[in-house]
Structure formats: C-alpha cells, structure tokens
Amino acid sequence: MNAQSDISMKTEEVLRVELEVFRQEHRDLDQAITAMVERGTADQLTIRRLKKKKLRLKDMIAIIEDRLTPDIIA
C-alpha cells in the first residue's frame, strides 16, 4: 500500500500525532548526521543512507501537512 492511500484512511488526530513524530525523527537524524560529519565517525555510505531516510521523512511530513491543510479557493 502506498503512503498516499495509507494517509487518506487516517483521522486528523492520528495524522497530527504522526506529523509530530516524523518531525522529531527528522530533527534527530539531522543532529546525528551533523555529529557524525563533525567527528568523522561514519563512512559516506552510512551518512548517505541517513540522508535518504531524512528525505523520505521530509516527504512524509509534506504529504501529511498537505492533507491537514484545507484547500482554500480564492
């Protein structure tokens, strides 16, 4: 099942909770990547994988925000 159809079946309350969880995980990954780069403790493959995961989270955050924001016709 793709993420778009999975999101359409969830309530607004559930989406808001998931949104906050995804935002926190995104921040945590950002801090972890920064720390690894500064210390030089991770190889490039690991950093690349974490960055891809961070991008997937960013996409999920955008999808949920779009779902929660009502369409306003001007």
N, CA, C and O atoms as a GROMACS GRO file, in nm:
protein
  296
    1MET      N    1   0.085  -0.118   0.000
    1MET     CA    2   0.000   0.000   0.000
    1MET      C    3   0.090   0.124   0.000
    1MET      O    4   0.187   0.130   0.075
    2ASN      N    5   0.057   0.221  -0.084
    2ASN     CA    6   0.143   0.339  -0.088
    2ASN      C    7   0.108   0.436   0.023
    2ASN      O    8   0.001   0.427   0.083
    3ALA      N    9   0.198   0.529   0.048
    3ALA     CA   10   0.183   0.623   0.161
    3ALA      C   11   0.062   0.712   0.145
    3ALA      O   12  -0.005   0.743   0.243
    4GLN      N   13   0.031   0.753   0.021
    4GLN     CA   14  -0.082   0.843  -0.002
    4GLN      C   15  -0.214   0.779   0.037
    4GLN      O   16  -0.295   0.843   0.105
    5SER      N   17  -0.238   0.656  -0.003
    5SER     CA   18  -0.364   0.592   0.031
    5SER      C   19  -0.369   0.555   0.179
    5SER      O   20  -0.476   0.554   0.240
    6ASP      N   21  -0.255   0.524   0.237
    6ASP     CA   22  -0.248   0.494   0.379
    6ASP      C   23  -0.286   0.617   0.461
    6ASP      O   24  -0.358   0.606   0.561
    7ILE      N   25  -0.240   0.733   0.420
    7ILE     CA   26  -0.269   0.858   0.491
    7ILE      C   27  -0.416   0.895   0.478
    7ILE      O   28  -0.475   0.946   0.573
    8SER      N   29  -0.475   0.870   0.363
    8SER     CA   30  -0.614   0.910   0.342
    8SER      C   31  -0.710   0.832   0.431
    8SER      O   32  -0.825   0.874   0.449
    9MET      N   33  -0.667   0.722   0.487
    9MET     CA   34  -0.753   0.640   0.571
    9MET      C   35  -0.741   0.675   0.720
    9MET      O   36  -0.812   0.618   0.803
   10LYS      N   37  -0.651   0.767   0.754
   10LYS     CA   38  -0.627   0.800   0.894
   10LYS      C   39  -0.704   0.926   0.934
   10LYS      O   40  -0.733   1.012   0.852
   11THR      N   41  -0.737   0.933   1.063
   11THR     CA   42  -0.807   1.050   1.114
   11THR      C   43  -0.710   1.167   1.128
   11THR      O   44  -0.588   1.149   1.128
   12GLU      N   45  -0.766   1.287   1.139
   12GLU     CA   46  -0.684   1.407   1.152
   12GLU      C   47  -0.599   1.400   1.279
   12GLU      O   48  -0.483   1.442   1.278
   13GLU      N   49  -0.656   1.349   1.385
   13GLU     CA   50  -0.582   1.338   1.512
   13GLU      C   51  -0.461   1.246   1.499
   13GLU      O   52  -0.353   1.279   1.547
   14VAL      N   53  -0.479   1.134   1.435
   14VAL     CA   54  -0.370   1.039   1.413
   14VAL      C   55  -0.262   1.102   1.326
   14VAL      O   56  -0.143   1.086   1.351
   15LEU      N   57  -0.306   1.175   1.223
   15LEU     CA   58  -0.209   1.240   1.134
   15LEU      C   59  -0.128   1.345   1.208
   15LEU      O   60  -0.008   1.359   1.184
   16ARG      N   61  -0.192   1.420   1.298
   16ARG     CA   62  -0.120   1.522   1.375
   16ARG      C   63  -0.014   1.459   1.466
   16ARG      O   64   0.097   1.511   1.480
   17VAL      N   65  -0.048   1.347   1.526
   17VAL     CA   66   0.048   1.277   1.612
   17VAL      C   67   0.164   1.224   1.527
   17VAL      O   68   0.281   1.240   1.563
   18GLU      N   69   0.132   1.162   1.414
   18GLU     CA   70   0.237   1.110   1.326
   18GLU      C   71   0.325   1.223   1.274
   18GLU      O   72   0.446   1.208   1.263
   19LEU      N   73   0.263   1.336   1.243
   19LEU     CA   74   0.339   1.451   1.194
   19LEU      C   75   0.444   1.495   1.296
   19LEU      O   76   0.559   1.521   1.260
   20GLU      N   77   0.405   1.502   1.421
   20GLU     CA   78   0.500   1.543   1.525
   20GLU      C   79   0.610   1.438   1.544
   20GLU      O   80   0.726   1.473   1.565
   21VAL      N   81   0.574   1.311   1.535
   21VAL     CA   82   0.673   1.204   1.547
   21VAL      C   83   0.773   1.213   1.431
   21VAL      O   84   0.894   1.202   1.453
   22PHE      N   85   0.723   1.232   1.309
   22PHE     CA   86   0.811   1.243   1.192
   22PHE      C   87   0.900   1.366   1.202
   22PHE      O   88   1.018   1.359   1.166
   23ARG      N   89   0.847   1.477   1.249
   23ARG     CA   90   0.927   1.598   1.264
   23ARG      C   91   1.040   1.576   1.365
   23ARG      O   92   1.153   1.620   1.343
   24GLN      N   93   1.009   1.509   1.476
   24GLN     CA   94   1.110   1.483   1.577
   24GLN      C   95   1.218   1.389   1.523
   24GLN      O   96   1.337   1.410   1.545
   25GLU      N   97   1.175   1.286   1.451
   25GLU     CA   98   1.271   1.192   1.394
   25GLU      C   99   1.359   1.262   1.290
   25GLU      O  100   1.479   1.234   1.281
   26HIS      N  101   1.302   1.354   1.213
   26HIS     CA  102   1.377   1.432   1.115
   26HIS      C  103   1.483   1.517   1.184
   26HIS      O  104   1.598   1.522   1.140
   27ARG      N  105   1.445   1.583   1.295
   27ARG     CA  106   1.541   1.664   1.371
   27ARG      C  107   1.652   1.578   1.429
   27ARG      O  108   1.769   1.615   1.426
   28ASP      N  109   1.613   1.462   1.482
   28ASP     CA  110   1.712   1.370   1.540
   28ASP      C  111   1.812   1.322   1.435
   28ASP      O  112   1.933   1.317   1.461
   29LEU      N  113   1.762   1.288   1.317
   29LEU     CA  114   1.852   1.245   1.210
   29LEU      C  115   1.946   1.358   1.169
   29LEU      O  116   2.064   1.335   1.144
   30ASP      N  117   1.893   1.478   1.162
   30ASP     CA  118   1.975   1.594   1.126
   30ASP      C  119   2.089   1.612   1.226
   30ASP      O  120   2.204   1.635   1.187
   31GLN      N  121   2.057   1.601   1.353
   31GLN     CA  122   2.160   1.615   1.456
   31GLN      C  123   2.261   1.501   1.450
   31GLN      O  124   2.381   1.523   1.467
   32ALA      N  125   2.214   1.380   1.425
   32ALA     CA  126   2.303   1.265   1.416
   32ALA      C  127   2.398   1.278   1.298
   32ALA      O  128   2.517   1.251   1.310
   33ILE      N  129   2.345   1.320   1.184
   33ILE     CA  130   2.428   1.336   1.064
   33ILE      C  131   2.534   1.444   1.089
   33ILE      O  132   2.651   1.425   1.056
   34THR      N  133   2.492   1.555   1.147
   34THR     CA  134   2.585   1.664   1.176
   34THR      C  135   2.696   1.616   1.270
   34THR      O  136   2.813   1.646   1.248
   35ALA      N  137   2.659   1.544   1.374
   35ALA     CA  138   2.759   1.495   1.469
   35ALA      C  139   2.856   1.398   1.403
   35ALA      O  140   2.976   1.404   1.428
   36MET      N  141   2.805   1.308   1.318
   36MET     CA  142   2.892   1.212   1.251
   36MET      C  143   2.989   1.281   1.157
   36MET      O  144   3.106   1.244   1.150
   37VAL      N  145   2.940   1.380   1.085
   37VAL     CA  146   3.026   1.452   0.991
   37VAL      C  147   3.133   1.530   1.067
   37VAL      O  148   3.250   1.528   1.029
   38GLU      N  149   3.094   1.597   1.175
   38GLU     CA  150   3.190   1.675   1.253
   38GLU      C  151   3.299   1.588   1.316
   38GLU      O  152   3.416   1.624   1.318
   39ARG      N  153   3.258   1.472   1.367
   39ARG     CA  154   3.354   1.383   1.433
   39ARG      C  155   3.427   1.292   1.336
   39ARG      O  156   3.533   1.237   1.368
   40GLY      N  157   3.370   1.276   1.217
   40GLY     CA  158   3.429   1.184   1.120
   40GLY      C  159   3.415   1.039   1.162
   40GLY      O  160   3.501   0.957   1.131
   41THR      N  161   3.305   1.007   1.232
   41THR     CA  162   3.288   0.871   1.286
   41THR      C  163   3.210   0.778   1.195
   41THR      O  164   3.197   0.660   1.226
   42ALA      N  165   3.158   0.827   1.083
   42ALA     CA  166   3.080   0.740   0.996
   42ALA      C  167   3.135   0.746   0.854
   42ALA      O  168   3.190   0.847   0.810
   43ASP      N  169   3.117   0.634   0.784
   43ASP     CA  170   3.158   0.632   0.645
   43ASP      C  171   3.052   0.702   0.559
   43ASP      O  172   2.940   0.726   0.604
   44GLN      N  173   3.089   0.733   0.437
   44GLN     CA  174   3.000   0.807   0.347
   44GLN      C  175   2.871   0.731   0.315
   44GLN      O  176   2.766   0.793   0.296
   45LEU      N  177   2.878   0.600   0.310
   45LEU     CA  178   2.759   0.520   0.280
   45LEU      C  179   2.656   0.534   0.392
   45LEU      O  180   2.537   0.550   0.365
   46THR      N  181   2.701   0.529   0.515
   46THR     CA  182   2.611   0.543   0.630
   46THR      C  183   2.547   0.681   0.629
   46THR      O  184   2.426   0.695   0.650
   47ILE      N  185   2.627   0.783   0.605
   47ILE     CA  186   2.574   0.919   0.602
   47ILE      C  187   2.474   0.934   0.488
   47ILE      O  188   2.369   0.996   0.506
   48ARG      N  189   2.504   0.878   0.373
   48ARG     CA  190   2.413   0.884   0.259
   48ARG      C  191   2.280   0.816   0.290
   48ARG      O  192   2.174   0.868   0.255
   49ARG      N  193   2.286   0.701   0.356
   49ARG     CA  194   2.162   0.630   0.393
   49ARG      C  195   2.078   0.711   0.491
   49ARG      O  196   1.955   0.717   0.479
   50LEU      N  197   2.144   0.774   0.588
   50LEU     CA  198   2.071   0.857   0.684
   50LEU      C  199   2.008   0.978   0.616
   50LEU      O  200   1.897   1.019   0.651
   51LYS      N  201   2.079   1.035   0.521
   51LYS     CA  202   2.025   1.150   0.448
   51LYS      C  203   1.904   1.109   0.364
   51LYS      O  204   1.808   1.185   0.354
   52LYS      N  205   1.909   0.990   0.304
   52LYS     CA  206   1.793   0.941   0.227
   52LYS      C  207   1.674   0.919   0.318
   52LYS      O  208   1.561   0.952   0.281
   53LYS      N  209   1.698   0.864   0.435
   53LYS     CA  210   1.589   0.844   0.531
   53LYS      C  211   1.530   0.978   0.573
   53LYS      O  212   1.409   0.992   0.587
   54LYS      N  213   1.618   1.075   0.592
   54LYS     CA  214   1.573   1.210   0.630
   54LYS      C  215   1.487   1.271   0.518
   54LYS      O  216   1.386   1.336   0.547
   55LEU      N  217   1.525   1.250   0.394
   55LEU     CA  218   1.445   1.300   0.281
   55LEU      C  219   1.309   1.230   0.272
   55LEU      O  220   1.209   1.295   0.242
   56ARG      N  221   1.306   1.101   0.299
   56ARG     CA  222   1.177   1.029   0.300
   56ARG      C  223   1.085   1.084   0.408
   56ARG      O  224   0.965   1.100   0.387
   57LEU      N  225   1.144   1.113   0.524
   57LEU     CA  226   1.066   1.173   0.633
   57LEU      C  227   1.013   1.310   0.592
   57LEU      O  228   0.898   1.344   0.620
   58LYS      N  229   1.097   1.388   0.526
   58LYS     CA  230   1.056   1.520   0.481
   58LYS      C  231   0.939   1.509   0.384
   58LYS      O  232   0.845   1.588   0.390
   59ASP      N  233   0.944   1.410   0.294
   59ASP     CA  234   0.834   1.388   0.200
   59ASP      C  235   0.706   1.351   0.274
   59ASP      O  236   0.599   1.401   0.241
   60MET      N  237   0.718   1.262   0.373
   60MET     CA  238   0.600   1.222   0.451
   60MET      C  239   0.542   1.341   0.527
   60MET      O  240   0.420   1.357   0.535
   61ILE      N  241   0.629   1.424   0.582
   61ILE     CA  242   0.584   1.543   0.654
   61ILE      C  243   0.506   1.633   0.558
   61ILE      O  244   0.400   1.683   0.594
   62ALA      N  245   0.557   1.654   0.438
   62ALA     CA  246   0.490   1.739   0.339
   62ALA      C  247   0.354   1.681   0.300
   62ALA      O  248   0.257   1.755   0.288
   63ILE      N  249   0.347   1.550   0.282
   63ILE     CA  250   0.220   1.486   0.244
   63ILE      C  251   0.117   1.504   0.355
   63ILE      O  252   0.002   1.536   0.328
   64ILE      N  253   0.159   1.482   0.480
   64ILE     CA  254   0.066   1.496   0.592
   64ILE      C  255   0.023   1.641   0.609
   64ILE      O  256  -0.094   1.668   0.633
   65GLU      N  257   0.116   1.734   0.596
   65GLU     CA  258   0.081   1.876   0.608
   65GLU      C  259  -0.019   1.916   0.500
   65GLU      O  260  -0.112   1.992   0.526
   66ASP      N  261   0.001   1.866   0.378
   66ASP     CA  262  -0.094   1.894   0.271
   66ASP      C  263  -0.233   1.839   0.303
   66ASP      O  264  -0.335   1.902   0.275
   67ARG      N  265  -0.235   1.722   0.361
   67ARG     CA  266  -0.364   1.658   0.396
   67ARG      C  267  -0.434   1.736   0.507
   67ARG      O  268  -0.557   1.747   0.506
   68LEU      N  269  -0.358   1.789   0.602
   68LEU     CA  270  -0.418   1.860   0.716
   68LEU      C  271  -0.454   2.006   0.683
   68LEU      O  272  -0.537   2.066   0.751
   69THR      N  273  -0.392   2.061   0.579
   69THR     CA  274  -0.420   2.200   0.542
   69THR      C  275  -0.538   2.201   0.446
   69THR      O  276  -0.532   2.140   0.340
   70PRO      N  277  -0.645   2.270   0.483
   70PRO     CA  278  -0.763   2.272   0.396
   70PRO      C  279  -0.735   2.350   0.267
   70PRO      O  280  -0.660   2.448   0.266
   71ASP      N  281  -0.797   2.305   0.160
   71ASP     CA  282  -0.786   2.377   0.033
   71ASP      C  283  -0.873   2.501   0.041
   71ASP      O  284  -0.992   2.493   0.068
   72ILE      N  285  -0.811   2.616   0.016
   72ILE     CA  286  -0.884   2.741   0.018
   72ILE      C  287  -0.889   2.795  -0.123
   72ILE      O  288  -0.786   2.824  -0.184
   73ILE      N  289  -1.009   2.807  -0.174
   73ILE     CA  290  -1.024   2.860  -0.309
   73ILE      C  291  -1.042   3.011  -0.298
   73ILE      O  292  -1.136   3.060  -0.235
   74ALA      N  293  -0.950   3.083  -0.359
   74ALA     CA  294  -0.954   3.230  -0.350
   74ALA      C  295  -1.049   3.289  -0.450
   74ALA      O  296  -1.065   3.411  -0.456
   0.00000   0.00000   0.00000
